[in-house]
Amino acid sequence: MTTKLIDGKAFAEKLRADIAQRVAKLKADNGVTPGLAVVLVGNNPASEVYVRNKAKQTKEVGMNSYEFTLPENTSEADLLAKVNELNNDKNVHGILVQLPLPKHINEESVINAISPAKDADGFHVINAGKLATGQDGLVPCTPLGCLMMLKDHFGDLSGKHAVIIGRSNIVGKPMAALLLKESCTVTIAHSKTVDLSAMVKTADIVVAAVGKPEMVKGSWIKSGAVVIDVGINRLPLEGGKSKLVGDVATSECIGIASAITPVPGGVGPMTIACLLENTYRACVAALK
């Protein structure tokens, strides 16, 4: 079997081009420019790179980008005040507070202080509840990107058996809810699942989001299955070097899976593109 490597970078570029067209039309028809505000607390180098990429891509699709960098010792009260200020700013349609936050700040309190209508990350408890109950709300970016790639590959997903490895609020649970909405049969597996490999072997769709390097082996995959690898792990090599790998042993799946997302270049690029999609949707909803 020929295994297709799903090019997330190309898919994300196509999505951003589509968003740029819709943003231009929104400006022309309504005189409104979607705005995304990103708040970074402290100076985590990985977060700084990610925030810079978000700002760059936000501007490239014609949206306004608002970036706020607060010192590491910012109090929770001051951060909540900044979130409240952005909630009340009519030029801001999407708000994202970059995680992780310093240990003295409660992440859940901050996430749930963001207006659900401006929750570009889709993490607010109200948006999580809407997704779980099949209502429209803003959806977490990574699962949304995974769903877009799956629908592009399959078309109709109804009746497919999906096994999701991982039960986080960021990927596992929202991914399950999205696939249920598409009429998939969904199994959520995790570290306590008995005979995980046998469970995965029954899946038409495998979504791996556990954070364990190359845990999912080629022998676990059913012939013809589609594998979505959400994991990003840095594997140490000799001489102090390292390489990025996913949660799936990709090379072992070649010739077994019908399609797989590589790491890097698979799911990762879709996350920021879906953040822009959410900001656009939030802006459109605010006009109604």
ZINORFEN-V818283 format. One record per pair of residues at least 24 apart in sequence whose C-alpha atoms are under 10 Angstrom apart, sorted by sequence separation. I is the first residue (numbers start at 1). GAP is how many residues later the second one is. D is the distance in Angstrom with one decimal. If there is no record, write none. Layout:
# ZINORFEN-V818283
I,GAP,D / I,GAP,D
This chain:
# ZINORFEN-V818283
34,24,9.4 / 35,24,9.5 / 93,24,7.9 / 94,24,4.4 / 95,24,5.7 / 96,24,5.9 / 97,24,8.6 / 157,24,9.7 / 158,24,5.8 / 159,24,6.1 / 160,24,5.0 / 161,24,4.7 / 162,24,4.9 / 163,24,4.8 / 164,24,4.9 / 165,24,4.7 / 166,24,5.0 / 167,24,9.4 / 196,24,8.6 / 197,24,8.2 / 198,24,9.8 / 201,24,9.0 / 203,24,9.4 / 207,24,9.5 / 66,25,9.7 / 76,25,9.9 / 80,25,9.9 / 93,25,5.4 / 94,25,6.0 / 95,25,5.6 / 96,25,6.2 / 146,25,9.6 / 157,25,6.0 / 158,25,4.5 / 159,25,5.0 / 160,25,6.1 / 161,25,5.9 / 162,25,6.2 / 163,25,5.9 / 164,25,5.9 / 165,25,5.4 / 166,25,7.7 / 200,25,9.9 / 43,26,8.4 / 66,26,8.1 / 76,26,9.6 / 79,26,8.7 / 87,26,8.9 / 92,26,7.9 / 93,26,8.5 / 94,26,4.9 / 95,26,7.8 / 96,26,9.3 / 156,26,8.0 / 157,26,6.8 / 158,26,5.0 / 159,26,6.2 / 160,26,8.4 / 161,26,7.7 / 162,26,8.4 / 163,26,6.8 / 164,26,8.2 / 165,26,8.3 / 227,26,8.7 / 34,27,9.9 / 35,27,9.4 / 36,27,7.4 / 37,27,8.4 / 38,27,7.8 / 39,27,8.5 / 40,27,7.8 / 41,27,8.3 / 42,27,7.2 / 43,27,8.8 / 64,27,8.5 / 65,27,8.9 / 75,27,9.6 / 83,27,7.8 / 87,27,6.7 / 88,27,9.1 / 93,27,8.3 / 94,27,8.5 / 95,27,10.0 / 96,27,9.8 / 143,27,8.0 / 144,27,9.2 / 156,27,9.2 / 157,27,6.2 / 158,27,8.1 / 159,27,9.6 / 226,27,10.0 / 34,28,8.3 / 35,28,5.6 / 36,28,6.3 / 37,28,6.1 / 38,28,6.3 / 39,28,6.1 / 40,28,6.1 / 41,28,5.9 / 42,28,6.1 / 43,28,7.7 / 44,28,9.3 / 64,28,8.4 / 66,28,9.9 / 74,28,8.9 / 76,28,7.5 / 77,28,9.0 / 83,28,9.3 / 86,28,8.5 / 87,28,5.9 / 142,28,7.8 / 143,28,5.6 / 147,28,7.7 / 156,28,9.7 / 157,28,9.7 / 165,28,9.3 / 225,28,9.7 / 33,29,7.7 / 34,29,5.2 / 35,29,4.5 / 36,29,5.2 / 37,29,4.5 / 38,29,5.0 / 39,29,4.8 / 40,29,4.8 / 41,29,4.7 / 42,29,4.9 / 43,29,7.0 / 64,29,9.7 / 65,29,9.8 / 66,29,9.3 / 67,29,9.8 / 68,29,9.5 / 72,29,8.8 / 73,29,8.0 / 75,29,7.8 / 76,29,5.2 / 80,29,8.4 / 81,29,10.0 / 84,29,7.3 / 86,29,9.1 / 87,29,9.5 / 140,29,8.9 / 141,29,8.6 / 142,29,6.6 / 143,29,8.0 / 146,29,8.1 / 150,29,9.8 / 33,30,5.9 / 34,30,6.3 / 35,30,5.9 / 36,30,6.1 / 37,30,5.8 / 38,30,6.3 / 39,30,6.0 / 40,30,6.1 / 41,30,5.8 / 42,30,3.8 / 72,30,6.8 / 74,30,9.2 / 75,30,7.2 / 76,30,7.3 / 80,30,6.3 / 83,30,6.9 / 84,30,7.2 / 87,30,9.0 / 140,30,6.5 / 141,30,8.7 / 142,30,10.0 / 143,30,9.1 / 144,30,8.6 / 145,30,9.9 / 216,30,9.3 / 217,30,9.1 / 218,30,8.0 / 219,30,9.9 / 223,30,9.3 / 226,30,9.5 / 227,30,6.9 / 233,30,9.1 / 32,31,9.7 / 33,31,6.7 / 34,31,8.9 / 35,31,7.3 / 36,31,8.4 / 37,31,7.6 / 38,31,8.5 / 39,31,7.5 / 40,31,8.6 / 41,31,5.6 / 42,31,7.5 / 72,31,9.9 / 73,31,8.6 / 74,31,8.8 / 76,31,9.3 / 79,31,7.7 / 80,31,9.5 / 83,31,6.2 / 84,31,8.3 / 87,31,7.3 / 139,31,9.7 / 140,31,7.4 / 143,31,6.5 / 144,31,7.6 / 147,31,7.4 / 151,31,9.3 / 165,31,8.8 / 176,31,9.6 / 213,31,9.0 / 214,31,7.0 / 215,31,8.6 / 216,31,6.2 / 217,31,6.3 / 218,31,6.6 / 221,31,9.5 / 222,31,9.6 / 224,31,8.7 / 225,31,7.6 / 226,31,5.8 / 227,31,8.2 / 228,31,8.4 / 229,31,7.4 / 230,31,8.3 / 231,31,10.0 / 232,31,7.0 / 233,31,9.8 / 40,32,9.2 / 41,32,8.3 / 42,32,8.2 / 72,32,9.8 / 73,32,9.6 / 80,32,9.9 / 81,32,9.4 / 83,32,8.7 / 86,32,9.1 / 87,32,9.6 / 142,32,9.4 / 143,32,5.1 / 146,32,9.8 / 147,32,7.5 / 175,32,8.5 / 213,32,6.3 / 214,32,5.9 / 215,32,5.4 / 216,32,4.5 / 217,32,5.4 / 218,32,7.5 / 220,32,9.8 / 221,32,7.2 / 223,32,8.3 / 224,32,6.2 / 225,32,4.9 / 226,32,5.7 / 227,32,6.3 / 228,32,5.9 / 229,32,5.8 / 230,32,9.3 / 231,32,7.8 / 232,32,7.6 / 41,33,7.2 / 76,33,8.8 / 77,33,9.5 / 80,33,6.8 / 141,33,9.8 / 142,33,8.6 / 143,33,8.8 / 163,33,9.9 / 212,33,9.4 / 213,33,5.8 / 214,33,4.4 / 215,33,5.7 / 216,33,6.0 / 217,33,8.0 / 218,33,7.9 / 219,33,7.7 / 220,33,8.9 / 223,33,4.9 / 224,33,4.7 / 225,33,5.6 / 226,33,4.9 / 227,33,4.6 / 228,33,5.4 / 229,33,7.1 / 230,33,8.2 / 231,33,9.4 / 41,34,9.9 / 76,34,8.0 / 79,34,9.9 / 80,34,8.6 / 140,34,7.1 / 143,34,9.6 / 144,34,7.9 / 165,34,10.0 / 212,34,7.8 / 213,34,4.7 / 214,34,4.2 / 215,34,6.8 / 216,34,8.7 / 217,34,9.2 / 218,34,4.5 / 219,34,7.8 / 222,34,7.1 / 223,34,5.7 / 224,34,4.4 / 225,34,7.1 / 226,34,5.8 / 227,34,6.6 / 228,34,8.4 / 229,34,7.3 / 230,34,9.8 / 27,35,9.3 / 139,35,7.6 / 140,35,8.7 / 143,35,7.8 / 147,35,9.4 / 165,35,8.5 / 172,35,8.3 / 211,35,7.8 / 212,35,5.4 / 213,35,7.0 / 214,35,4.4 / 217,35,6.6 / 218,35,4.4 / 221,35,7.0 / 222,35,7.1 / 223,35,7.4 / 224,35,7.7 / 225,35,8.7 / 226,35,8.7 / 227,35,9.4 / 228,35,10.0 / 229,35,9.7 / 232,35,9.6 / 27,36,9.7 / 139,36,9.5 / 143,36,9.5 / 163,36,7.6 / 164,36,8.6 / 171,36,9.4 / 172,36,8.6 / 210,36,9.5 / 211,36,6.1 / 212,36,8.6 / 213,36,8.0 / 214,36,7.6 / 216,36,9.4 / 217,36,7.3 / 218,36,7.9 / 220,36,9.8 / 221,36,6.8 / 222,36,9.5 / 230,36,8.2 / 231,36,8.8 / 232,36,8.4 / 24,37,8.6 / 163,37,6.2 / 171,37,9.5 / 172,37,6.8 / 209,37,8.9 / 210,37,6.7 / 211,37,9.9 / 214,37,9.9 / 216,37,9.3 / 218,37,9.3 / 219,37,8.7 / 229,37,7.6 / 230,37,6.0 / 231,37,9.1 / 20,38,9.5 / 23,38,7.2 / 24,38,7.1 / 41,38,8.4 / 162,38,8.7 / 163,38,9.1 / 171,38,6.9 / 172,38,8.8 / 208,38,8.5 / 209,38,6.8 / 210,38,9.9 / 214,38,9.8 / 218,38,7.3 / 228,38,8.2 / 229,38,7.1 / 230,38,7.6 / 20,39,9.7 / 22,39,9.2 / 23,39,6.5 / 24,39,9.1 / 40,39,9.8 / 139,39,8.8 / 161,39,9.9 / 163,39,8.1 / 164,39,9.2 / 170,39,9.7 / 171,39,9.5 / 208,39,6.1 / 209,39,9.4 / 218,39,8.4 / 228,39,7.5 / 229,39,9.6 / 20,40,7.8 / 21,40,8.0 / 22,40,9.7 / 23,40,7.2 / 39,40,8.8 / 162,40,8.6 / 163,40,5.7 / 207,40,9.6 / 208,40,7.1 / 16,41,8.3 / 20,41,4.3 / 21,41,9.0 / 128,41,8.3 / 132,41,8.5 / 161,41,7.5 / 162,41,5.4 / 163,41,8.0 / 164,41,8.2 / 165,41,7.6 / 166,41,8.4 / 168,41,8.3 / 207,41,9.6 / 16,42,9.2 / 19,42,6.6 / 20,42,6.1 / 128,42,9.6 / 131,42,9.7 / 132,42,7.5 / 161,42,5.2 / 162,42,5.9 / 163,42,6.3 / 164,42,5.9 / 165,42,6.1 / 166,42,6.8 / 167,42,8.1 / 168,42,8.6 / 206,42,9.9 / 17,43,9.2 / 18,43,8.8 / 19,43,8.9 / 20,43,8.3 / 39,43,8.6 / 131,43,7.1 / 134,43,7.8 / 160,43,7.9 / 161,43,5.2 / 162,43,4.5 / 163,43,5.1 / 164,43,4.7 / 165,43,4.9 / 166,43,5.1 / 167,43,8.2 / 16,44,8.5 / 17,44,7.1 / 19,44,9.7 / 39,44,8.5 / 125,44,9.9 / 131,44,9.8 / 132,44,8.9 / 133,44,8.3 / 134,44,8.5 / 160,44,5.9 / 161,44,6.3 / 162,44,5.8 / 163,44,6.4 / 164,44,6.1 / 165,44,5.7 / 166,44,5.0 / 16,45,6.5 / 51,45,9.9 / 128,45,9.1 / 129,45,9.9 / 131,45,9.9 / 132,45,5.7 / 159,45,9.6 / 160,45,7.2 / 161,45,8.7 / 162,45,7.5 / 163,45,8.4 / 164,45,7.5 / 165,45,6.3 / 166,45,8.7 / 37,46,9.6 / 51,46,10.0 / 123,46,7.7 / 128,46,7.4 / 131,46,6.4 / 132,46,8.4 / 134,46,8.9 / 135,46,9.8 / 164,46,9.4 / 165,46,10.0 / 39,47,10.0 / 51,47,7.7 / 123,47,7.1 / 130,47,10.0 / 131,47,7.4 / 134,47,6.7 / 157,47,9.9 / 38,48,9.9 / 50,48,8.9 / 122,48,8.7 / 132,48,9.4 / 133,48,9.4 / 157,48,9.5 / 37,49,7.6 / 121,49,9.1 / 128,49,9.5 / 132,49,9.3 / 36,50,9.9 / 48,50,9.2 / 131,50,9.0 / 47,51,7.0 / 123,51,9.5 / 165,51,9.3 / 206,51,9.9 / 47,52,7.7 / 122,52,9.5 / 205,52,9.6 / 47,53,8.3 / 204,53,9.4 / 35,54,10.0 / 37,54,9.5 / 204,54,9.8 / 205,54,9.8 / 206,54,9.4 / 207,54,10.0 / 35,55,9.1 / 36,55,8.7 / 37,55,6.4 / 44,55,9.7 / 150,55,8.6 / 205,55,9.9 / 34,56,9.9 / 35,56,6.0 / 36,56,5.9 / 37,56,7.9 / 38,56,8.5 / 39,56,7.9 / 40,56,8.8 / 41,56,8.2 / 42,56,10.0 / 44,56,8.8 / 34,57,7.3 / 35,57,4.6 / 36,57,6.1 / 37,57,6.1 / 38,57,6.1 / 39,57,6.3 / 40,57,6.3 / 41,57,7.5 / 44,57,9.3 / 33,58,7.8 / 34,58,7.1 / 35,58,5.3 / 36,58,4.6 / 37,58,4.9 / 38,58,4.9 / 39,58,4.7 / 40,58,5.3 / 41,58,8.7 / 42,58,9.9 / 44,58,9.6 / 172,58,9.9 / 32,59,8.6 / 33,59,9.2 / 34,59,6.0 / 35,59,6.4 / 36,59,5.9 / 37,59,6.2 / 38,59,5.8 / 39,59,6.0 / 40,59,8.0 / 41,59,8.9 / 42,59,8.0 / 43,59,10.0 / 171,59,8.4 / 33,60,9.2 / 34,60,8.0 / 35,60,8.7 / 36,60,7.7 / 37,60,8.4 / 38,60,6.9 / 39,60,9.4 / 40,60,9.4 / 41,60,6.5 / 42,60,7.4 / 40,61,8.3 / 41,61,7.3 / 146,61,8.5 / 162,63,9.6 / 41,64,10.0 / 143,64,9.5 / 161,64,9.8 / 162,64,9.4 / 163,64,9.8 / 164,64,9.4 / 165,64,10.0 / 162,65,9.8 / 165,65,9.9 / 154,72,9.2 / 153,73,8.8 / 150,76,8.1 / 150,77,9.4 / 150,78,8.4 / 149,79,8.9 / 37,81,9.6 / 147,81,9.6 / 36,82,9.0 / 38,82,9.7 / 146,82,7.0 / 165,82,9.6 / 37,83,9.2 / 146,83,9.1 / 36,84,8.1 / 146,84,8.4 / 143,87,8.9 / 142,88,8.0 / 153,105,10.0 / 153,106,8.4 / 150,109,9.8 / 149,112,9.2 / 146,115,9.5 / 149,117,9.5 / 149,118,8.6 / 146,120,9.3 / 145,121,9.9 / 146,121,6.5 / 149,121,9.0 / 145,122,6.9 / 146,122,9.7 / 148,122,9.1 / 145,123,8.8 / 143,124,9.1 / 145,124,8.8 / 146,124,7.8 / 142,125,7.2 / 145,125,5.2 / 146,125,8.9 / 142,126,7.8 / 144,126,8.5 / 145,126,6.2 / 148,126,9.5 / 142,127,9.4 / 143,127,9.4 / 144,127,8.1 / 145,127,9.1 / 142,128,6.9 / 143,128,8.4 / 145,128,8.0 / 146,128,9.9 / 141,129,7.8 / 142,129,4.9 / 144,129,10.0 / 145,129,6.2 / 15,130,10.0 / 141,130,5.2 / 142,130,8.5 / 144,130,6.8 / 145,130,9.5 / 140,131,8.8 / 141,131,7.4 / 142,131,9.6 / 143,131,9.3 / 144,131,9.4 / 141,132,8.2 / 142,132,7.4 / 145,132,10.0 / 12,133,8.6 / 15,133,9.8 / 141,133,5.1 / 142,133,8.9 / 144,133,9.7 / 11,134,9.4 / 140,134,8.4 / 141,134,5.7 / 144,134,9.6 / 139,135,9.1 / 140,135,8.3 / 141,135,9.2 / 139,136,9.3 / 141,136,8.7 / 8,137,8.9 / 11,137,9.1 / 12,137,9.7 / 138,137,9.7 / 141,137,7.8 / 8,138,9.4 / 11,138,7.8 / 140,138,8.8 / 138,139,9.7 / 139,139,7.6 / 138,140,6.3 / 8,141,7.9 / 11,141,9.5 / 137,141,9.5 / 138,141,9.0 / 7,142,9.2 / 6,143,7.9 / 138,143,8.1 / 6,144,9.6 / 137,144,9.5 / 138,144,7.7 / 137,145,9.1 / 6,147,8.7 / 4,149,9.9 / 121,150,9.6 / 121,151,9.8 / 121,153,9.0 / 122,153,9.0 / 120,154,9.0 / 121,154,6.6 / 120,155,6.0 / 121,155,9.9 / 119,156,9.8 / 120,156,8.0 / 122,156,8.2 / 120,157,8.7 / 121,157,7.8 / 120,158,5.5 / 121,158,9.2 / 119,159,8.3 / 120,159,5.8 / 118,160,8.7 / 119,160,8.4 / 120,160,9.4 / 118,161,7.5 / 120,161,9.3 / 117,162,9.7 / 120,162,7.8 / 118,163,9.6 / 119,163,8.3 / 117,164,9.6 / 118,164,6.2 / 117,165,6.3 / 118,165,8.4 / 116,166,9.5 / 117,166,9.0 / 118,167,9.9 / 117,168,8.1 / 118,168,9.2 / 117,169,7.9 / 96,179,9.0 / 95,180,9.9 / 94,181,8.6 / 94,182,8.6 / 96,183,10.0 / 94,184,7.5 / 95,184,8.3 / 93,185,9.2 / 94,185,4.9 / 93,186,6.0 / 94,186,8.2 / 92,187,9.0 / 93,187,7.8 / 94,187,9.2 / 93,188,8.9 / 94,188,6.7 / 93,189,5.8 / 94,189,7.8 / 92,190,9.7 / 93,190,5.3 / 92,191,8.5 / 93,191,9.1 / 91,192,9.4 / 93,192,9.4 / 90,193,9.8 / 93,193,7.8 / 90,196,9.3 / 61,212,9.8 / 63,213,8.6 / 58,214,8.8 / 57,215,7.9 / 58,215,8.9 / 61,215,8.4 / 57,216,8.0 / 63,216,9.0 / 54,217,9.8 / 55,217,9.8 / 58,217,9.1 / 63,217,8.6 / 54,218,6.4 / 58,218,6.7 / 53,219,8.3 / 54,219,8.8 / 57,219,8.3 / 6,220,9.8 / 3,221,8.5 / 6,221,9.6 / 51,221,9.9 / 54,221,8.6 / 58,221,9.5 / 1,222,8.4 / 2,222,9.3 / 3,222,9.8 / 4,222,9.2 / 5,222,9.8 / 6,222,8.9 / 50,222,9.0 / 54,222,8.7 / 1,223,7.8 / 3,223,9.2 / 36,239,9.0 / 36,240,8.0 / 35,241,9.4 / 34,242,9.2 / 36,242,9.7 / 37,242,9.6 / 36,243,6.4 / 35,244,7.2 / 36,244,9.1 / 5,245,9.8 / 34,245,6.7 / 35,245,8.4 / 34,246,6.0 / 33,247,9.0 / 34,247,9.1 / 35,247,9.6 / 36,247,9.8 / 34,248,8.3 / 35,248,7.9 / 5,249,9.1 / 34,249,5.6 / 3,250,8.1 / 4,250,8.5 / 33,250,8.1 / 34,250,8.5 / 3,251,5.6 / 4,251,9.3 / 32,251,8.4 / 2,252,7.5 / 3,252,5.5 / 5,252,9.8 / 32,252,9.3 / 1,253,8.2 / 2,253,5.6 / 3,253,7.1 / 4,253,8.2 / 5,253,8.8 / 6,253,6.5 / 7,253,9.2 / 8,253,7.3 / 12,253,10.0 / 1,254,4.8 / 2,254,8.0 / 3,254,5.8 / 4,254,6.1 / 5,254,5.8 / 6,254,5.8 / 7,254,7.0 / 8,254,8.4 / 12,254,9.5 / 16,254,9.5 / 19,254,8.7 / 26,254,9.3 / 30,254,9.9 / 1,255,6.3 / 2,255,8.1 / 3,255,4.7 / 4,255,4.4 / 5,255,5.2 / 6,255,4.9 / 7,255,7.7 / 8,255,9.6 / 9,255,9.4 / 10,255,8.9 / 11,255,9.1 / 12,255,9.2 / 15,255,8.5 / 19,255,9.7 / 32,255,9.0 / 1,256,7.8 / 2,256,6.6 / 3,256,5.0 / 4,256,6.4 / 5,256,5.7 / 6,256,7.0 / 8,256,9.0 / 9,256,5.7 / 10,256,9.3 / 11,256,9.6 / 12,256,9.3 / 13,256,8.6 / 16,256,9.4 / 17,256,9.8 / 20,256,9.6 / 1,257,7.0 / 2,257,8.4 / 3,257,7.2 / 4,257,8.5 / 5,257,6.4 / 7,257,9.9 / 8,257,5.6 / 9,257,6.7 / 12,257,6.0 / 13,257,8.7 / 16,257,6.0 / 19,257,7.6 / 20,257,9.9 / 23,257,7.3 / 26,257,9.3 / 30,257,8.7 / 4,258,9.9 / 7,258,6.5 / 8,258,4.2 / 9,258,8.3 / 11,258,8.4 / 12,258,5.1 / 15,258,6.7 / 16,258,8.7 / 19,258,6.7 / 22,258,8.3 / 26,258,8.2 / 6,259,8.6 / 7,259,5.7 / 8,259,5.7 / 9,259,8.1 / 10,259,8.7 / 11,259,7.4 / 12,259,8.5 / 14,259,9.4 / 15,259,8.3 / 18,259,9.6 / 5,260,9.7 / 6,260,6.4 / 7,260,8.6 / 8,260,7.2 / 9,260,5.4 / 10,260,9.4 / 12,260,8.4 / 13,260,7.9 / 16,260,7.8 / 20,260,9.7 / 23,260,9.7 / 5,261,8.3 / 6,261,8.9 / 8,261,5.9 / 9,261,7.2 / 12,261,5.8 / 15,261,9.4 / 16,261,8.2 / 19,261,7.6 / 23,261,9.8 / 7,262,9.4 / 8,262,6.2 / 11,262,9.3 / 12,262,8.3 / 15,262,8.3 / 8,263,9.7 / 9,264,9.8
